[in-house]
C-alpha cells in the first residue's frame, strides 16, 4: 500500500511539473508575451530533476518542451505543410532539452559543485546557437525573444547577441534551484547564487547605462502602409490573374503613399510581395513616378522574374525618380517559396542626409546573417517588407526589433498580415499598428532616430555562442574523468 501511494505521489508530482512548466513556457513564448514566466518555468524543472531519477528527468524535459512547443504551433493556425515541418523541429528540440536537463542533474549530483548551473545554461544556449546555424527557421525558436519588452536586460544583445539573453534566462533559475538544493550547506548555497546574481546584476547595469546614453543621430519621418486583402485576393493579385484587381491595388497604394507624403513622410515602406512584375517596365515606371511625384523614398516588396528565375525582391525608388536598388530575399520559406531563387548579396542604400540603409525581407530577419553583416557595414536603419501569417505578427515583429539591438540600428518593418512597426537601436517601439485591425488601409507614421551600426556584437561575431558550445562539450567530457581530478580543477 505504501509503495503504491509513493508511486502515485511521484506520478502526480511529475504531471504537476510538466503541466505548470508547459503553461509557463506557452504564455511566455506565445502572443501573450508574459516574459517573467520564462524565468520561472526552468526553475521548477531544475528543482524537480535534482530530486528525481534520471529517467524522470529525461521525461519531464521532453514532455514539457514538446507539449508547450506543439501548443504554440497549433494555436498559431499555420498552414498544415508548415505545421509538419515545425513539429519535427519541436520534437528534436524536446529531445535536446531533455538531454541538457538530465546532464545538468547528473553532474550536479555527482560532483555536488556550485558551478553546475553553467552546464544547464551553456547547454541550452549552445543548442539554440547551433540550431540557428543550420535550421530552416534560423533563430526563431530562441527563448531570448520573449524578453523584448524587458528593455534593460536585452541591451546585452549588442555585445553577445541573443545568446547572452538565453544564457541569463537559463543560469538564473538553475542557480536558484542549486541554492535550494544546497540550502542546508550555507557555503554552497551562497556560492550557487553568486554567479547568476552577479551576471544578472552586471547585465542590468550595462543595460541601464546603454539606455541612458542619448541617441545623437538625426531622425527621419518614416511611413508604412498595408492594404487589407484576403488570401484569395492576395493570390489573385500575386499571380496577375485579375488585371482589374491589380490595378485597384496599385491605385490604393498610390493613395496611401500620397497621404503619408502629405503628412511629412520622407520614406514609405510597403509589405512583401505586394505586387508581381508581369510587365516590369510598366509597373516599375508607375512606382518610380509615384516616388518622384510625392518626393519620397519608396521601398516596395515585389515578386520579380529575371530570365527563368523568380525572386522575392524589394525595390528602392528615390524622390528624384531613380530606381536605386533591387534586393532579393536570401532566406526563403519552404515549401511556399520553392519557386524562388535566393539572393546572395546585401542591399545597401546610401542617402545624402538620412544615413545608410539596409534592406531585408521578412524571414531574413529570423537569421543572424545577413543582419550582422549590415551592422558591420555601419547601416543606420533597416527596412523590412514582410508578410506573416496573421497570428505570428508579434513573433516575427519582436525578432526584427531584437536584430536592431544586436546591430545597433533602427528598424522599420511592414507585415501584410502582421504588424507595422518602427523601433530604434535600443529596442524602444516608436510606433506599432496591427494590419488586421480594420477593413481599411493601415497607415503608420513616426519619427525614427537613426542608429550607428557597428555594434560590439557585429565586430566580435558569435563569440558567446561558441563559448557556450565549448563549455557544454567540456561538461559532457567531465563525467568520463576520475571524480578526484575534476574536483581538484574546479
ZAZAVEX-241283 format. One record per residue (C-alpha): residue number from 1; y negated, x negated, z negated. Coordinates in nm, 4 decimals, always signed. Layout:
REM residues N
NUM,Y,X,Z
...
//
This chain:
REM residues 490
1,+0.0000,+0.0000,+0.0000
2,-0.2387,-0.2812,-0.0935
3,-0.1617,-0.4658,+0.2272
4,-0.2339,-0.1530,+0.4344
5,-0.5684,-0.0993,+0.2608
6,-0.6610,-0.4612,+0.3228
7,-0.5780,-0.4285,+0.6927
8,-0.7803,-0.1079,+0.7200
9,-1.0708,-0.2743,+0.5405
10,-1.0653,-0.5682,+0.7828
11,-1.0494,-0.3334,+1.0810
12,-1.3403,-0.1256,+0.9543
13,-1.5459,-0.4389,+0.8939
14,-1.4641,-0.5633,+1.2457
15,-1.5621,-0.2304,+1.4045
16,-1.8805,-0.2146,+1.1972
17,-1.9935,-0.5650,+1.3004
18,-1.9178,-0.5021,+1.6704
19,-2.0975,-0.1663,+1.6655
20,-2.4122,-0.2807,+1.4833
21,-2.4404,-0.6079,+1.6781
22,-2.3859,-0.4323,+2.0120
23,-2.6574,-0.1783,+1.9320
24,-2.8958,-0.4567,+1.8266
25,-2.8329,-0.6510,+2.1482
26,-2.8679,-0.3350,+2.3594
27,-3.2040,-0.2344,+2.2142
28,-3.3450,-0.5860,+2.2278
29,-3.2255,-0.6763,+2.5792
30,-3.2926,-0.3361,+2.7370
31,-3.6043,-0.1441,+2.8300
32,-3.6646,-0.0568,+2.4627
33,-3.7616,-0.4226,+2.4141
34,-3.7303,-0.4343,+2.0329
35,-3.7488,-0.8144,+2.0221
36,-3.6973,-0.8517,+1.6474
37,-3.3382,-0.7238,+1.6798
38,-3.2440,-1.0332,+1.8783
39,-3.2978,-1.2375,+1.5619
40,-3.0728,-1.0001,+1.3645
41,-2.7721,-0.9464,+1.5933
42,-2.6448,-1.3090,+1.5918
43,-2.6964,-1.3303,+1.2143
44,-2.4439,-1.0569,+1.1448
45,-2.1921,-1.2140,+1.3832
46,-2.2322,-1.5641,+1.2373
47,-2.1909,-1.4340,+0.8831
48,-1.8801,-1.2405,+0.9841
49,-1.6965,-1.5241,+1.1621
50,-1.7427,-1.7657,+0.8709
51,-1.5170,-1.5351,+0.6675
52,-1.2882,-1.4111,+0.9468
53,-0.9853,-1.5538,+1.1242
54,-1.0044,-1.7468,+1.4497
55,-0.8630,-1.4528,+1.6487
56,-1.1016,-1.2060,+1.4858
57,-1.3915,-1.4397,+1.5660
58,-1.2939,-1.4522,+1.9329
59,-1.2564,-1.0755,+1.9491
60,-1.5808,-0.9902,+1.7710
61,-1.7768,-1.2204,+2.0019
62,-1.6118,-1.0912,+2.3187
63,-1.6386,-0.7194,+2.2429
64,-1.9969,-0.7398,+2.1166
65,-2.1132,-0.9253,+2.4262
66,-1.9136,-0.7169,+2.6747
67,-1.9990,-0.3768,+2.5242
68,-2.3731,-0.4433,+2.4954
69,-2.3916,-0.6020,+2.8415
70,-2.1944,-0.3242,+3.0104
71,-2.4047,-0.0565,+2.8413
72,-2.7213,-0.2205,+2.9726
73,-2.5889,-0.2255,+3.3289
74,-2.4699,+0.1346,+3.3220
75,-2.7957,+0.2549,+3.1666
76,-2.9941,+0.0898,+3.4468
77,-2.8350,+0.3074,+3.7198
78,-2.7857,+0.0198,+3.9626
79,-2.6086,+0.0753,+4.2973
80,-2.2295,+0.0539,+4.2498
81,-2.1913,-0.2598,+4.4640
82,-2.4331,-0.4409,+4.2352
83,-2.2691,-0.2989,+3.9214
84,-1.9341,-0.4540,+4.0190
85,-2.0930,-0.7966,+4.0623
86,-2.2811,-0.7708,+3.7348
87,-1.9776,-0.6542,+3.5355
88,-1.7820,-0.9599,+3.6489
89,-2.0639,-1.1835,+3.5265
90,-2.0813,-0.9934,+3.1974
91,-1.7062,-1.0391,+3.1482
92,-1.7396,-1.4156,+3.1987
93,-2.0398,-1.4238,+2.9670
94,-1.8476,-1.2380,+2.6966
95,-1.5678,-1.4974,+2.7113
96,-1.8207,-1.7806,+2.6828
97,-1.9981,-1.6133,+2.3906
98,-1.6676,-1.5648,+2.2080
99,-1.5761,-1.9313,+2.2581
100,-1.9134,-2.0585,+2.1311
101,-1.8953,-1.8340,+1.8249
102,-1.5402,-1.9470,+1.7481
103,-1.6222,-2.3170,+1.7916
104,-1.9143,-2.2712,+1.5507
105,-1.6793,-2.1111,+1.2982
106,-1.4114,-2.3791,+1.3345
107,-1.6429,-2.6781,+1.2974
108,-1.8262,-2.5223,+1.0024
109,-1.5062,-2.4515,+0.8130
110,-1.3509,-2.7882,+0.8984
111,-1.6477,-3.0110,+0.8138
112,-1.8485,-2.7995,+0.5682
113,-2.1757,-2.9504,+0.7012
114,-2.5294,-2.8127,+0.7088
115,-2.5924,-2.9212,+1.0706
116,-2.3300,-2.6976,+1.2316
117,-2.5914,-2.4379,+1.3255
118,-2.6626,-2.6812,+1.6107
119,-2.3193,-2.6005,+1.7523
120,-2.3945,-2.2299,+1.7933
121,-2.7491,-2.2840,+1.9227
122,-2.6635,-2.5620,+2.1686
123,-2.3552,-2.3743,+2.2905
124,-2.5387,-2.0528,+2.3797
125,-2.8327,-2.2424,+2.5285
126,-2.6065,-2.4707,+2.7323
127,-2.4156,-2.1710,+2.8689
128,-2.7342,-1.9899,+2.9741
129,-2.8693,-2.3063,+3.1325
130,-2.5539,-2.3854,+3.3334
131,-2.5262,-2.0215,+3.4469
132,-2.8867,-2.0316,+3.5687
133,-2.7977,-2.3240,+3.7965
134,-2.5008,-2.1580,+3.9671
135,-2.5190,-1.7806,+3.9173
136,-2.6451,-1.5483,+4.1913
137,-2.8586,-1.3881,+3.9200
138,-3.0277,-1.7081,+3.8097
139,-3.1553,-1.6883,+3.4534
140,-3.1941,-1.3093,+3.4482
141,-2.9402,-1.2628,+3.1653
142,-3.1161,-1.5012,+2.9258
143,-3.1959,-1.3610,+2.5814
144,-3.5233,-1.5586,+2.5866
145,-3.7000,-1.2904,+2.7927
146,-3.6667,-1.0403,+2.5069
147,-3.9420,-1.2306,+2.3243
148,-4.2084,-1.1834,+2.5932
149,-4.4311,-0.9860,+2.3527
150,-4.3712,-1.2383,+2.0730
151,-4.6644,-1.4375,+2.2099
152,-4.6827,-1.7372,+1.9691
153,-4.3096,-1.8162,+1.9958
154,-4.2868,-1.8022,+2.3754
155,-4.5549,-2.0693,+2.4239
156,-4.2792,-2.3278,+2.3684
157,-4.1543,-2.2396,+2.7190
158,-4.4378,-2.4545,+2.8570
159,-4.2550,-2.7552,+2.7052
160,-3.8828,-2.6684,+2.7025
161,-3.8571,-2.3800,+2.9479
162,-3.6884,-2.0637,+2.8256
163,-3.4083,-2.2799,+2.6839
164,-3.6180,-2.3640,+2.3792
165,-3.6579,-1.9926,+2.3050
166,-3.2840,-1.9245,+2.3399
167,-3.2171,-2.2208,+2.1098
168,-3.4509,-2.0807,+1.8436
169,-3.3013,-1.7321,+1.8728
170,-2.9615,-1.8884,+1.8004
171,-3.0282,-2.1605,+1.5450
172,-3.2357,-1.9452,+1.3082
173,-2.9679,-1.6762,+1.2484
174,-2.6910,-1.9402,+1.2480
175,-2.8835,-2.1425,+0.9886
176,-2.9375,-1.8374,+0.7676
177,-2.5683,-1.7494,+0.7966
178,-2.4791,-2.1055,+0.6926
179,-2.7148,-2.0888,+0.3957
180,-2.5462,-1.7665,+0.2821
181,-2.2054,-1.9242,+0.3340
182,-2.3124,-2.2209,+0.1162
183,-2.5040,-2.0099,-0.1361
184,-2.3031,-2.1452,-0.4310
185,-2.3911,-2.5032,-0.3314
186,-2.7673,-2.5320,-0.3774
187,-2.7995,-2.8616,-0.1893
188,-2.6045,-2.7488,+0.1183
189,-2.7777,-2.4108,+0.1167
190,-3.1225,-2.5726,+0.1190
191,-3.0296,-2.8212,+0.3923
192,-2.8819,-2.5453,+0.6104
193,-3.2175,-2.3674,+0.6066
194,-3.4261,-2.6800,+0.6555
195,-3.3565,-2.7352,+1.0283
196,-3.4041,-2.3780,+1.1618
197,-3.7043,-2.3029,+0.9399
198,-3.8634,-2.6363,+1.0335
199,-3.8128,-2.5829,+1.4073
200,-3.9430,-2.2258,+1.3913
201,-4.2482,-2.3369,+1.1934
202,-4.3294,-2.6158,+1.4392
203,-4.2871,-2.3731,+1.7303
204,-4.5233,-2.1221,+1.5695
205,-4.7835,-2.3925,+1.5009
206,-4.7626,-2.5128,+1.8615
207,-4.7900,-2.1544,+1.9879
208,-5.0965,-2.0741,+1.7767
209,-5.2650,-2.3984,+1.8854
210,-5.1952,-2.3328,+2.2554
211,-5.3237,-1.9768,+2.2270
212,-5.6402,-2.0932,+2.0524
213,-5.7285,-2.3272,+2.3394
214,-5.9742,-2.1427,+2.5676
215,-5.8843,-2.0839,+2.9301
216,-6.1621,-2.2682,+3.1086
217,-6.0619,-2.1908,+3.4666
218,-6.2557,-1.9290,+3.6676
219,-6.1255,-1.5755,+3.7033
220,-6.0838,-1.3642,+4.0166
221,-6.0536,-0.9906,+4.0621
222,-5.7060,-0.9072,+4.1890
223,-5.5885,-0.5680,+4.3121
224,-5.2416,-0.4403,+4.3962
225,-5.1079,-0.1151,+4.5361
226,-4.7790,+0.0687,+4.5749
227,-4.7349,+0.3896,+4.7729
228,-4.4767,+0.6382,+4.6386
229,-4.1645,+0.6512,+4.8512
230,-3.8145,+0.7910,+4.8120
231,-3.5187,+0.5772,+4.9108
232,-3.4731,+0.7848,+5.2270
233,-3.8387,+0.7396,+5.3232
234,-3.8223,+0.3703,+5.2459
235,-3.5167,+0.3189,+5.4683
236,-3.6779,+0.5226,+5.7458
237,-3.9892,+0.3043,+5.7348
238,-3.7974,-0.0218,+5.6881
239,-3.5816,+0.0436,+5.9925
240,-3.8690,+0.1839,+6.2025
241,-3.6690,+0.4994,+6.2743
242,-3.9662,+0.7290,+6.2214
243,-4.2721,+0.5918,+6.4003
244,-4.4941,+0.8666,+6.2605
245,-4.3895,+0.7844,+5.9060
246,-4.4523,+0.4146,+5.9673
247,-4.7995,+0.4955,+6.0984
248,-4.8680,+0.7097,+5.7894
249,-4.7623,+0.4316,+5.5542
250,-4.9903,+0.1836,+5.7342
251,-5.2818,+0.4268,+5.7061
252,-5.2157,+0.4912,+5.3366
253,-5.2048,+0.1225,+5.2537
254,-5.5180,+0.0664,+5.4613
255,-5.6989,+0.3251,+5.2458
256,-5.5652,+0.1605,+4.9293
257,-5.6939,-0.1770,+5.0390
258,-6.0344,-0.0266,+5.1169
259,-6.0537,+0.1364,+4.7702
260,-5.9593,-0.1849,+4.5938
261,-6.2050,-0.3834,+4.8016
262,-6.4851,-0.1402,+4.7233
263,-6.4018,-0.1792,+4.3544
264,-6.4518,-0.5530,+4.3780
265,-6.1051,-0.6910,+4.4556
266,-6.1085,-1.0318,+4.6230
267,-5.7311,-1.0374,+4.6718
268,-5.4974,-0.7428,+4.7353
269,-5.1203,-0.7682,+4.6826
270,-4.8670,-0.5261,+4.8350
271,-4.4957,-0.4910,+4.7446
272,-4.1867,-0.6446,+4.9049
273,-4.0648,-0.5252,+5.2467
274,-4.3471,-0.2729,+5.2719
275,-4.3026,-0.2558,+5.6487
276,-4.0860,-0.4100,+5.9191
277,-4.2225,-0.6105,+6.2085
278,-4.0791,-0.4477,+6.5188
279,-4.3724,-0.5394,+6.7380
280,-4.5017,-0.8362,+6.5422
281,-4.8307,-0.8825,+6.7176
282,-4.9354,-0.5176,+6.6745
283,-4.8655,-0.4842,+6.3004
284,-4.9848,-0.8324,+6.2137
285,-5.3075,-0.7678,+6.4020
286,-5.3632,-0.4454,+6.2055
287,-5.3153,-0.6291,+5.8765
288,-5.5385,-0.9141,+5.9928
289,-5.8117,-0.6669,+6.0907
290,-5.7797,-0.4811,+5.7606
291,-5.8223,-0.8034,+5.5612
292,-6.1190,-0.9023,+5.7767
293,-6.2912,-0.5633,+5.7615
294,-6.2600,-0.5451,+5.3816
295,-6.3305,-0.9168,+5.3247
296,-6.0247,-0.9675,+5.1060
297,-5.7264,-1.1966,+5.0987
298,-5.4306,-0.9721,+5.1754
299,-5.0726,-1.0560,+5.0715
300,-4.8107,-0.8201,+5.2152
301,-4.4320,-0.8194,+5.1860
302,-4.2743,-0.7546,+5.5283
303,-3.9356,-0.7784,+5.6954
304,-3.9632,-1.0125,+5.9910
305,-3.7476,-1.1469,+6.2725
306,-3.7553,-1.4923,+6.4270
307,-3.5247,-1.5198,+6.7280
308,-3.1858,-1.3934,+6.5969
309,-3.2665,-1.4412,+6.2269
310,-3.4091,-1.1802,+5.9902
311,-3.6318,-1.2833,+5.6983
312,-3.7693,-1.1162,+5.3897
313,-4.1226,-1.2503,+5.4161
314,-4.4658,-1.2436,+5.2571
315,-4.7656,-1.2872,+5.4872
316,-5.1082,-1.4009,+5.3698
317,-5.4220,-1.2977,+5.5615
318,-5.7719,-1.4340,+5.4963
319,-6.1045,-1.2445,+5.4744
320,-6.2120,-1.4168,+5.7935
321,-5.9235,-1.2714,+5.9942
322,-5.6732,-1.5590,+5.9888
323,-5.3021,-1.5479,+5.9191
324,-5.2720,-1.8279,+5.6661
325,-4.9047,-1.8296,+5.5732
326,-4.5593,-1.6796,+5.6077
327,-4.3310,-1.7391,+5.3105
328,-3.9603,-1.6487,+5.3375
329,-3.7688,-1.5355,+5.0294
330,-3.5285,-1.8042,+4.9080
331,-3.3048,-1.6142,+4.6620
332,-3.1621,-1.3077,+4.8354
333,-2.9858,-1.0179,+4.6608
334,-2.6213,-0.9736,+4.7678
335,-2.4893,-0.7572,+4.9235
336,-2.8121,-0.5724,+5.0109
337,-2.9844,-0.8662,+5.1771
338,-2.6882,-1.0261,+5.3509
339,-2.8511,-0.9822,+5.6904
340,-3.1462,-1.2001,+5.5898
341,-3.1695,-1.5771,+5.6207
342,-3.3014,-1.7505,+5.3073
343,-3.6173,-1.9561,+5.3305
344,-3.6290,-2.3185,+5.2202
345,-3.9949,-2.4087,+5.1722
346,-4.2787,-2.3312,+4.9327
347,-4.5641,-2.1013,+5.0224
348,-4.8905,-2.2576,+4.9052
349,-5.2408,-2.1375,+4.9891
350,-5.5476,-2.3496,+4.9125
351,-5.8655,-2.1451,+4.8829
352,-6.2210,-2.2852,+4.8783
353,-6.3266,-2.1346,+4.5432
354,-6.0328,-1.9393,+4.3960
355,-5.7778,-2.2096,+4.3232
356,-5.4397,-2.2930,+4.4714
357,-5.1899,-2.0074,+4.5032
358,-4.8139,-1.9877,+4.5274
359,-4.6070,-1.7118,+4.6871
360,-4.2606,-1.5951,+4.5765
361,-4.0740,-1.2705,+4.6394
362,-3.9045,-1.0598,+4.3695
363,-3.5694,-1.2266,+4.2879
364,-3.7142,-1.5743,+4.3473
365,-3.8769,-1.5450,+4.0053
366,-3.5393,-1.4993,+3.8336
367,-3.4725,-1.8673,+3.9025
368,-3.6318,-2.1791,+3.7552
369,-3.6710,-2.3166,+4.1061
370,-3.8812,-2.2877,+4.3179
371,-4.1143,-2.1646,+4.0392
372,-4.1161,-2.5053,+3.8701
373,-4.1913,-2.6821,+4.1980
374,-4.5053,-2.4708,+4.2362
375,-4.6203,-2.5820,+3.8917
376,-4.5633,-2.9438,+3.9910
377,-4.7967,-2.8827,+4.2863
378,-5.0663,-2.7595,+4.0471
379,-5.0946,-2.3967,+4.1554
380,-5.3253,-2.1769,+3.9500
381,-5.1918,-1.8325,+4.0473
382,-4.8590,-1.6940,+4.1683
383,-4.8414,-1.3795,+4.3842
384,-4.5110,-1.1907,+4.3820
385,-4.4346,-0.8962,+4.6157
386,-4.1304,-0.7172,+4.4664
387,-3.9074,-0.4112,+4.4996
388,-3.6974,-0.3420,+4.1813
389,-3.4565,-0.0532,+4.1074
390,-3.6836,+0.1814,+3.9073
391,-3.5243,+0.1289,+3.5637
392,-3.5303,-0.2526,+3.5752
393,-3.9010,-0.2915,+3.6453
394,-3.9795,-0.4309,+3.2990
395,-3.6721,-0.6560,+3.3060
396,-3.7996,-0.8400,+3.6118
397,-4.1653,-0.7975,+3.5225
398,-4.1269,-0.9879,+3.1963
399,-3.9299,-1.2631,+3.3720
400,-4.2247,-1.3198,+3.6064
401,-4.4625,-1.3316,+3.3095
402,-4.2414,-1.5969,+3.1435
403,-4.2413,-1.8064,+3.4627
404,-4.6200,-1.8173,+3.4335
405,-4.5980,-1.9602,+3.0802
406,-4.3392,-2.2165,+3.1909
407,-4.5531,-2.3277,+3.4834
408,-4.8980,-2.2791,+3.3253
409,-5.0230,-2.0426,+3.5966
410,-5.1323,-1.6794,+3.6171
411,-4.9025,-1.4227,+3.7834
412,-4.9737,-1.1109,+3.9893
413,-4.6626,-0.9034,+4.0664
414,-4.6286,-0.5787,+4.2631
415,-4.2971,-0.3919,+4.2389
416,-4.2431,-0.0990,+4.4763
417,-4.0201,+0.0834,+4.2241
418,-4.1149,-0.1037,+3.9119
419,-4.4441,-0.2289,+3.7720
420,-4.7733,-0.3667,+3.8920
421,-4.8635,-0.6486,+3.6523
422,-5.1298,-0.9117,+3.6026
423,-5.0662,-1.1818,+3.3407
424,-5.2342,-1.5101,+3.2508
425,-5.0838,-1.8540,+3.1884
426,-5.0385,-1.7733,+2.8166
427,-4.8304,-1.4632,+2.8857
428,-5.1012,-1.2099,+2.7995
429,-5.0621,-0.8945,+3.0071
430,-5.4076,-0.8319,+3.1536
431,-5.3189,-0.5097,+3.3358
432,-4.9928,-0.3208,+3.3907
433,-4.9028,+0.0095,+3.5578
434,-4.5684,+0.1749,+3.6412
435,-4.5375,+0.2581,+4.0101
436,-4.3242,+0.5669,+3.9459
437,-4.5866,+0.7302,+3.7241
438,-4.7308,+0.9720,+3.9820
439,-4.6802,+1.1216,+4.3228
440,-4.9885,+0.9408,+4.4475
441,-5.0575,+0.5761,+4.5181
442,-5.0553,+0.3437,+4.2178
443,-5.3542,+0.1114,+4.2207
444,-5.4197,-0.1705,+3.9756
445,-5.7276,-0.3879,+3.9442
446,-5.8115,-0.6615,+3.6958
447,-5.9848,-0.9926,+3.6328
448,-5.7250,-1.2682,+3.6193
449,-5.8102,-1.6095,+3.4720
450,-5.6503,-1.8890,+3.6705
451,-5.4150,-2.1442,+3.5175
452,-5.3928,-2.5129,+3.5957
453,-5.0221,-2.5639,+3.6721
454,-4.8514,-2.8943,+3.5901
455,-4.7101,-2.7904,+3.2531
456,-4.5172,-3.0328,+3.0325
457,-4.2007,-2.8475,+3.1317
458,-4.2654,-2.8842,+3.5039
459,-4.3300,-3.2561,+3.4614
460,-4.0222,-3.3265,+3.2455
461,-3.7863,-3.0735,+3.4046
462,-3.4837,-2.9264,+3.2278
463,-3.4625,-3.1989,+2.9635
464,-3.3991,-2.9493,+2.6853
465,-3.1283,-2.7584,+2.8714
466,-2.9380,-3.0794,+2.9478
467,-2.9803,-3.1957,+2.5878
468,-2.8086,-2.8787,+2.4701
469,-2.5235,-2.9370,+2.7151
470,-2.4714,-3.2866,+2.5726
471,-2.4844,-3.1666,+2.2098
472,-2.2307,-2.8908,+2.2734
473,-1.9936,-3.1222,+2.4621
474,-2.0031,-3.3557,+2.1618
475,-1.9272,-3.0522,+1.9435
476,-1.6140,-2.9878,+2.1484
477,-1.5048,-3.3505,+2.1124
478,-1.5624,-3.3693,+1.7355
479,-1.2540,-3.1630,+1.6320
480,-1.0288,-3.4191,+1.8018
481,-1.1701,-3.7068,+1.5967
482,-1.0493,-3.8005,+1.2465
483,-1.2416,-3.5969,+0.9900
484,-1.3383,-3.9049,+0.7891
485,-1.5030,-4.0749,+1.0887
486,-1.7019,-3.7627,+1.1761
487,-1.8357,-3.7108,+0.8230
488,-1.9390,-4.0744,+0.7993
489,-2.1620,-4.0417,+1.1063
490,-2.3325,-3.7088,+1.0439
//
